[in-house]
Amino acid sequence: SVMNTRIEGTALRKFGPPNYGIWALPGAKVELTGNRISGWRHALFGDGAAITAHDNTVESAIGAAFRIRGSSVEPVVSGNRVSGAGVKELLLEKSAK
């Protein structure tokens, strides 16, 4: 669990190597509550992980604040404040396999 923490990126990158505030690997269980996350392509990228994210503030993301791929359980993402032109709260993708 990550609660009431500030996670700041140093250089927002649209392309190139991963640029995630939190990278949840396959099998991980991550809960984010009350955090302030800024300066990352995605506040969280979950790859096959169980994700719960609520009451977070995400600034300066690109495309989506929370990007989740191939999760075996339905993610719980709600009540987050997301700023930035065209930035969605959640992007769900099928597994890359």
Backbone as CSV, one residue per row, in Angstrom:
resi,resn,N_x,N_y,N_z,CA_x,CA_y,CA_z,C_x,C_y,C_z
1,SER,0.832,-1.196,0.000,0.000,0.000,0.000,0.867,1.246,0.000
2,VAL,0.436,2.233,-0.766,1.089,3.536,-0.774,0.029,4.546,-0.397
3,MET,0.253,5.227,0.735,-0.763,6.153,1.235,-0.143,7.500,1.596
4,ASN,-0.848,8.571,1.179,-0.481,9.936,1.561,0.985,10.260,1.282
5,THR,1.422,9.932,0.084,2.811,10.128,-0.321,2.868,11.025,-1.548
6,ARG,3.924,11.796,-1.667,4.149,12.618,-2.864,5.204,11.913,-3.711
7,ILE,4.865,11.645,-4.981,5.767,10.954,-5.892,5.983,11.874,-7.093
8,GLU,7.168,12.475,-7.183,7.455,13.449,-8.233,8.493,12.927,-9.205
9,GLY,8.179,13.033,-10.486,9.145,12.688,-11.517,10.054,13.866,-11.784
10,THR,11.226,13.598,-12.334,12.171,14.679,-12.611,12.112,15.151,-14.053
11,ALA,11.685,14.272,-14.979,11.619,14.651,-16.392,10.540,13.823,-17.079
12,LEU,9.426,14.452,-17.399,8.318,13.772,-18.073,8.732,13.422,-19.500
13,ARG,8.604,12.136,-19.861,8.959,11.681,-21.210,7.729,11.098,-21.892
14,LYS,7.427,11.588,-23.083,6.312,11.034,-23.854,6.663,9.679,-24.435
15,PHE,7.936,9.474,-24.783,8.387,8.248,-25.430,9.685,7.787,-24.764
16,GLY,10.109,6.601,-25.106,11.370,6.105,-24.594,11.174,5.117,-23.456
17,PRO,12.180,4.996,-22.605,12.118,4.027,-21.506,10.898,4.262,-20.616
18,PRO,10.515,3.255,-19.846,9.366,3.417,-18.941,9.486,4.676,-18.084
19,ASN,8.363,5.325,-17.883,8.308,6.573,-17.117,7.048,6.537,-16.267
20,TYR,7.071,5.691,-15.229,5.901,5.465,-14.380,6.236,5.809,-12.934
21,GLY,5.307,6.463,-12.246,5.497,6.724,-10.825,5.600,5.424,-10.051
22,ILE,4.727,4.485,-10.384,4.729,3.152,-9.775,4.558,2.127,-10.883
23,TRP,5.379,1.105,-10.884,5.300,0.033,-11.873,4.955,-1.238,-11.112
24,ALA,3.724,-1.705,-11.272,3.250,-2.912,-10.592,3.458,-4.110,-11.508
25,LEU,4.299,-5.021,-11.100,4.662,-6.189,-11.900,3.628,-7.307,-11.765
26,PRO,3.661,-8.305,-12.648,2.684,-9.398,-12.599,2.611,-10.046,-11.211
27,GLY,1.371,-10.228,-10.758,1.127,-10.864,-9.469,1.105,-9.912,-8.287
28,ALA,1.504,-8.656,-8.511,1.512,-7.680,-7.414,0.092,-7.261,-7.056
29,LYS,-0.072,-6.834,-5.815,-1.329,-6.255,-5.344,-0.979,-4.875,-4.805
30,VAL,-1.507,-3.831,-5.469,-1.144,-2.456,-5.126,-2.395,-1.664,-4.779
31,GLU,-2.323,-0.938,-3.666,-3.394,-0.028,-3.271,-2.799,1.358,-3.090
32,LEU,-3.360,2.331,-3.821,-2.918,3.723,-3.739,-4.052,4.555,-3.165
33,THR,-3.784,5.285,-2.099,-4.815,6.097,-1.472,-4.237,7.431,-1.015
34,GLY,-4.845,8.523,-1.461,-4.497,9.851,-0.971,-3.118,10.348,-1.355
35,ASN,-2.587,9.894,-2.485,-1.255,10.300,-2.929,-1.325,11.473,-3.894
36,ARG,-0.201,12.174,-4.059,-0.064,13.238,-5.050,1.087,12.816,-5.958
37,ILE,0.753,12.567,-7.236,1.721,12.011,-8.177,1.814,12.951,-9.372
38,SER,3.030,13.403,-9.677,3.181,14.345,-10.797,4.484,14.109,-11.538
39,GLY,4.462,14.477,-12.836,5.662,14.425,-13.649,6.028,13.054,-14.202
40,TRP,5.042,12.163,-14.298,5.263,10.822,-14.847,4.321,10.593,-16.021
41,ARG,4.743,9.769,-16.998,3.866,9.432,-18.128,2.553,8.862,-17.602
42,HIS,2.643,7.907,-16.665,1.478,7.358,-15.976,1.810,7.335,-14.487
43,ALA,0.851,7.694,-13.663,1.075,7.609,-12.217,1.356,6.161,-11.837
44,LEU,0.630,5.246,-12.480,0.823,3.820,-12.231,0.653,3.050,-13.531
45,PHE,1.562,2.125,-13.767,1.406,1.154,-14.851,1.371,-0.214,-14.194
46,GLY,0.256,-0.912,-14.348,0.110,-2.245,-13.779,0.086,-3.276,-14.883
47,ASP,0.958,-4.257,-14.807,1.055,-5.306,-15.822,0.738,-6.646,-15.151
48,GLY,-0.519,-7.086,-15.255,-0.922,-8.339,-14.621,-1.029,-8.229,-13.114
49,ALA,-1.291,-7.032,-12.627,-1.360,-6.781,-11.187,-2.788,-6.427,-10.764
50,ALA,-3.084,-6.637,-9.497,-4.377,-6.242,-8.914,-4.218,-4.819,-8.378
51,ILE,-5.030,-3.892,-8.886,-4.855,-2.478,-8.575,-6.110,-1.878,-7.943
52,THR,-5.899,-1.129,-6.859,-6.931,-0.286,-6.256,-6.332,1.110,-6.132
53,ALA,-6.990,2.106,-6.698,-6.498,3.477,-6.625,-7.675,4.412,-6.389
54,HIS,-7.654,5.105,-5.253,-8.730,6.064,-4.990,-8.222,7.249,-4.189
55,ASP,-8.869,8.380,-4.445,-8.573,9.646,-3.751,-7.138,10.126,-3.953
56,ASN,-6.577,9.869,-5.124,-5.241,10.367,-5.464,-5.361,11.601,-6.344
57,THR,-4.321,12.422,-6.373,-4.235,13.562,-7.276,-3.094,13.294,-8.243
58,VAL,-3.404,13.332,-9.547,-2.396,13.057,-10.578,-2.294,14.281,-11.482
59,GLU,-1.069,14.794,-11.609,-0.814,15.974,-12.438,0.213,15.636,-13.511
60,SER,0.013,16.165,-14.699,0.985,16.086,-15.799,1.211,14.681,-16.346
61,ALA,0.215,13.827,-16.302,0.338,12.507,-16.944,0.122,12.675,-18.453
62,ILE,0.395,11.625,-19.199,0.175,11.650,-20.649,-0.798,10.530,-20.999
63,GLY,-1.945,10.886,-21.544,-2.928,9.899,-21.998,-3.822,9.354,-20.902
64,ALA,-3.234,8.749,-19.880,-4.019,8.160,-18.790,-3.201,8.181,-17.499
65,ALA,-3.864,8.495,-16.403,-3.186,8.508,-15.107,-2.827,7.086,-14.670
66,PHE,-3.779,6.167,-14.824,-3.582,4.778,-14.401,-3.754,3.880,-15.627
67,ARG,-2.690,3.187,-16.002,-2.710,2.292,-17.168,-2.533,0.867,-16.659
68,ILE,-3.511,0.029,-16.950,-3.504,-1.337,-16.418,-3.669,-2.313,-17.573
69,ARG,-2.745,-3.283,-17.643,-2.744,-4.261,-18.728,-2.808,-5.670,-18.149
70,GLY,-3.714,-6.473,-18.692,-3.754,-7.897,-18.396,-4.034,-8.265,-16.953
71,SER,-4.853,-7.504,-16.279,-5.168,-7.831,-14.886,-6.179,-8.973,-14.839
72,SER,-5.967,-9.920,-13.919,-6.892,-11.047,-13.780,-8.109,-10.670,-12.925
73,VAL,-8.031,-9.538,-12.248,-9.163,-9.044,-11.456,-9.507,-7.633,-11.916
74,GLU,-10.760,-7.283,-11.778,-11.214,-5.951,-12.180,-10.563,-4.894,-11.291
75,PRO,-9.862,-3.913,-11.879,-9.260,-2.868,-11.054,-10.328,-1.978,-10.434
76,VAL,-10.031,-1.433,-9.276,-10.924,-0.496,-8.597,-10.230,0.863,-8.637
77,VAL,-10.696,1.729,-9.515,-10.090,3.045,-9.706,-11.217,4.063,-9.682
78,SER,-11.234,4.911,-8.642,-12.318,5.892,-8.542,-11.938,7.040,-7.612
79,GLY,-12.610,8.164,-7.812,-12.441,9.308,-6.932,-11.090,9.991,-7.029
80,ASN,-10.363,9.749,-8.112,-9.064,10.388,-8.292,-9.241,11.716,-9.017
81,ARG,-8.376,12.686,-8.721,-8.388,13.972,-9.398,-7.230,13.960,-10.397
82,VAL,-7.593,14.120,-11.669,-6.609,14.034,-12.746,-6.635,15.337,-13.531
83,SER,-5.463,15.960,-13.706,-5.406,17.192,-14.494,-4.518,16.990,-15.712
84,GLY,-4.783,17.781,-16.724,-4.026,17.704,-17.975,-4.974,17.541,-19.143
85,ALA,-4.648,18.183,-20.242,-5.504,18.152,-21.427,-5.613,16.729,-21.971
86,GLY,-6.820,16.217,-22.040,-7.084,14.917,-22.637,-6.622,13.721,-21.815
87,VAL,-6.253,13.912,-20.564,-5.774,12.801,-19.731,-6.958,12.096,-19.089
88,LYS,-7.079,10.778,-19.347,-8.135,9.969,-18.749,-7.676,9.454,-17.392
89,GLU,-8.629,9.101,-16.571,-8.282,8.514,-15.278,-7.720,7.109,-15.453
90,LEU,-8.341,6.306,-16.343,-7.991,4.895,-16.448,-7.944,4.438,-17.900
91,LEU,-6.914,3.665,-18.219,-6.798,2.998,-19.516,-6.591,1.520,-19.239
92,LEU,-7.541,0.691,-19.704,-7.443,-0.766,-19.549,-7.016,-1.377,-20.870
93,GLU,-6.058,-2.291,-20.816,-5.583,-2.980,-22.015,-5.611,-4.480,-21.784
94,LYS,-5.817,-5.223,-22.861,-5.724,-6.680,-22.763,-4.264,-7.074,-22.593
95,SER,-4.044,-8.260,-22.135,-2.682,-8.771,-21.953,-1.931,-8.755,-23.271
96,ALA,-0.640,-8.511,-23.204,0.208,-8.473,-24.408,0.441,-9.876,-24.963
97,LYS,0.107,-10.912,-24.215,0.346,-12.304,-24.638,-0.619,-12.737,-25.697
